[in-house]
Amino acid sequence: MFETVKYEVTNGVAWITLNRPDKLNAFTEQLNKEVQHSVKQASRDKEVRCLVITGEGRAFCSGQDLQGVNEEMDHGEILRRFYNPMVMEIHRCEKPIIAAVNGVAAGAGMSLALACDFRLLSDKANFFEAFIHVGLVPDAGNLYFLPKLIGHAKAMELAVLGEKINAEEAKELGLATKVIPMEQWQAEITAFAEKVASMPTAAIAVIKKNLKASWESTLEDSLERDAQGQRIAGLTLDHKEGVAAFMQKRKPVFQGK
């Protein structure tokens, strides 16, 4: 189905693996499109309750493949046609998305990770705002997500100085949910993803929506959104199951419904 992406669904988790390891999973127009379409496919699949985006080989994603860049190209048009639709598809997804950053996430590869809900980093991974080193500005949503995660001052520092941030530094900044030793990588990523997939994902969808809206809302708007969201969550089967499990002193079995 896809040529530059591996796509597999296991135990409620859609695994989307960037598959250009010989190029450090650098973006091409095709890879942009296939990430977009694979996220859309997972969003529509009722069996999928969580997504993982990761990279094949030793890199997560090294950004744009510079072999496809020339002096005449309109960088803005490339973003509008390929990167922006990909990022918007990720941003619109109501299901939790995990970036499993197995190696370097540079340039737009870092932007890809920032667009996700969780970032799990291997102890060999690093983030690299590479744009400034070729006279460009961070794109693909980078400057939208980054300050929301770490604040304006630190975002400015990373974007302008363009220094590599290792996994432990990313954790300290708030960019990493967890740092995982490489020898435990697959087992821990799988455990984390399947744990999220087993949660009440209908409620997670409301949480994602309300968190995104909170940045541009008044308190009054947020309170009303809380009420609307809680009404939706309160009518789910997962809420009924959670209450029943609490009363029966057992572990709940959520269905994401």
C-alpha positions in Angstrom: 0.0 0.0 0.0 2.8 2.4 0.9 6.4 2.5 -0.4 8.1 4.9 2.0 6.1 4.0 5.1 5.5 0.7 6.9 2.0 0.5 8.3 0.8 -2.2 10.7 -2.0 -2.5 13.2 -1.4 -4.6 16.4 -3.5 -4.7 19.6 -5.3 -1.5 18.8 -2.1 0.4 17.9 -1.3 1.6 14.4 2.5 1.6 13.8 3.6 4.1 11.2 7.3 3.6 10.4 9.2 6.1 8.1 11.0 3.7 5.8 13.9 5.4 4.1 16.7 4.2 6.5 19.5 4.7 3.9 18.5 8.4 3.8 17.9 8.7 7.6 14.2 8.8 6.8 14.5 12.2 5.2 11.3 13.7 3.8 10.4 13.5 0.1 7.1 14.6 -1.4 6.1 10.9 -1.4 7.0 10.4 2.2 5.0 13.5 3.2 2.0 12.2 1.4 2.3 8.7 2.8 2.6 9.9 6.4 -0.5 12.0 5.8 -2.5 9.2 4.3 -1.4 6.6 6.8 -2.5 8.9 9.7 -5.8 9.4 7.9 -6.2 5.7 7.5 -5.5 5.1 11.2 -7.9 7.9 12.2 -10.8 6.2 10.2 -10.0 2.6 11.4 -12.3 1.8 14.3 -9.9 -0.9 15.5 -7.1 1.7 16.0 -7.1 3.5 19.3 -3.5 4.8 19.4 -0.9 5.7 16.7 2.9 5.4 16.9 5.1 7.3 14.4 8.7 6.1 14.4 11.7 5.6 12.0 13.3 2.6 10.5 17.1 2.2 11.2 19.2 4.6 13.3 17.2 7.9 12.6 13.7 9.1 13.4 13.7 11.7 10.5 16.5 13.9 9.4 14.2 16.5 7.8 14.0 17.4 4.1 16.0 15.3 1.7 18.3 18.0 0.4 18.9 16.1 -2.9 15.4 17.2 -3.9 16.2 20.9 -3.2 17.3 23.4 -5.8 17.8 27.2 -5.9 14.7 27.8 -8.0 12.2 26.0 -5.8 9.5 27.9 -3.9 10.0 26.6 -0.4 6.6 28.1 0.7 4.8 26.2 -2.1 6.4 23.0 -1.0 5.2 23.5 2.5 1.7 24.4 1.4 1.4 21.3 -0.9 3.1 18.6 1.2 4.2 19.5 4.7 1.2 21.5 5.9 -1.4 18.9 4.9 0.6 16.2 6.7 0.9 18.3 9.9 -2.8 19.2 9.8 -3.8 15.6 9.4 -1.8 14.8 12.6 -3.2 17.8 14.4 -6.8 16.9 13.5 -6.5 13.2 14.6 -8.7 12.6 17.6 -6.7 9.6 18.7 -3.5 9.8 20.8 -0.3 9.9 18.7 3.1 8.9 20.0 6.3 9.9 18.4 8.8 7.1 19.1 12.0 9.1 18.5 14.6 6.3 18.0 17.4 8.5 16.7 18.0 12.0 15.3 14.9 14.2 14.7 16.2 17.2 12.7 14.5 20.0 10.9 11.1 19.0 9.8 11.7 15.6 11.5 11.7 17.5 14.8 8.5 19.3 13.7 6.9 16.0 13.1 7.7 14.9 16.6 6.5 18.1 18.1 3.1 17.7 16.4 2.5 14.4 18.2 0.9 14.1 21.7 3.7 12.2 23.3 7.4 12.0 22.6 9.3 8.9 23.8 13.0 9.2 23.1 15.7 6.5 23.0 18.8 7.4 24.9 20.5 7.7 21.5 18.0 10.3 20.2 18.4 14.0 19.8 16.5 17.0 18.5 18.2 19.4 16.1 16.7 22.7 14.9 18.8 22.5 11.7 17.0 25.2 9.7 19.2 28.2 10.8 22.3 26.4 9.6 21.0 26.6 6.0 19.6 30.1 6.3 15.9 29.0 6.8 13.3 29.3 9.5 11.7 26.4 11.4 8.6 25.2 9.6 5.9 22.5 9.4 4.3 23.8 12.6 7.6 23.9 14.6 7.2 27.4 15.8 3.5 26.8 16.7 4.2 23.7 18.9 7.6 24.4 20.3 6.8 27.5 22.5 3.6 25.8 23.8 5.8 22.9 25.0 8.8 24.8 26.5 7.9 28.5 26.5 8.9 31.4 24.3 12.4 32.1 25.6 13.6 28.5 25.2 11.9 28.1 21.8 13.8 31.2 20.6 17.0 29.8 22.0 16.6 26.4 20.2 15.4 28.0 16.9 18.1 30.6 16.6 21.2 28.9 18.1 20.4 25.6 16.4 22.2 23.4 18.9 21.6 19.7 19.3 19.5 18.7 22.3 20.2 15.2 23.6 17.5 12.9 25.1 18.1 13.9 28.7 18.2 17.6 27.9 14.9 17.1 26.0 13.4 15.5 29.0 14.5 18.4 31.3 13.0 20.9 28.8 9.7 19.1 28.7 10.1 17.9 25.1 10.3 14.2 26.1 7.6 12.2 27.9 10.2 9.5 28.7 13.8 8.5 27.8 14.2 4.8 27.2 17.5 2.8 27.0 18.0 1.5 23.5 18.2 -2.1 24.7 14.7 -1.8 26.1 13.3 0.3 23.3 10.9 -1.9 21.5 9.5 -3.5 24.6 8.9 -0.2 26.4 7.5 1.6 23.3 5.0 -1.3 22.8 4.0 -1.4 26.4 3.4 2.4 26.5 1.4 2.4 23.2 -0.7 -0.5 24.2 -1.4 1.0 27.7 -2.6 4.2 26.0 -4.7 2.2 23.5 -6.4 0.4 26.5 -7.5 3.7 28.0 -10.8 5.5 27.5 -9.8 7.0 24.2 -13.2 8.7 23.6 -12.4 10.8 26.6 -8.8 11.4 25.3 -10.3 12.8 22.1 -12.2 15.4 24.1 -9.1 16.2 26.2 -7.1 16.7 23.0 -9.8 19.0 21.5 -10.2 21.1 24.6 -6.4 21.5 25.2 -5.9 22.7 21.7 -8.8 25.2 22.0 -7.6 26.5 25.4 -4.7 28.5 23.9 -7.1 30.9 22.2 -10.0 30.8 24.7 -11.3 32.9 27.5 -11.9 31.2 30.9 -15.6 31.5 30.3 -15.3 29.7 26.9 -13.1 27.0 28.5 -15.6 26.4 31.3 -18.4 26.0 28.8 -16.2 23.6 26.7 -15.5 21.6 29.9 -19.3 21.2 30.4 -19.9 20.2 26.8 -17.0 17.8 26.8 -18.0 16.2 30.1 -21.5 15.7 28.8 -20.1 13.8 25.9 -17.7 11.7 28.0 -20.5 11.0 30.6 -22.5 9.3 27.9 -19.8 6.9 26.8 -19.7 3.2 27.5 -16.2 3.7 29.0 -17.6 6.0 31.7 -20.2 3.4 32.6 -17.5 0.8 32.7 -15.2 2.9 34.8 -17.9 3.5 37.4 -18.9 -0.2 37.4 -15.3 -1.3 37.8 -14.8 1.2 40.7 -17.9 -0.1 42.5 -16.9 -3.7 41.9 -13.3 -3.1 42.9 -11.8 -4.4 39.7 -9.7 -3.1 36.8 -11.9 -1.4 34.1 -11.9 -2.8 30.5 -12.3 0.2 28.2 -13.4 0.0 24.6 -12.8 3.6 23.4 -16.6 4.0 23.0 
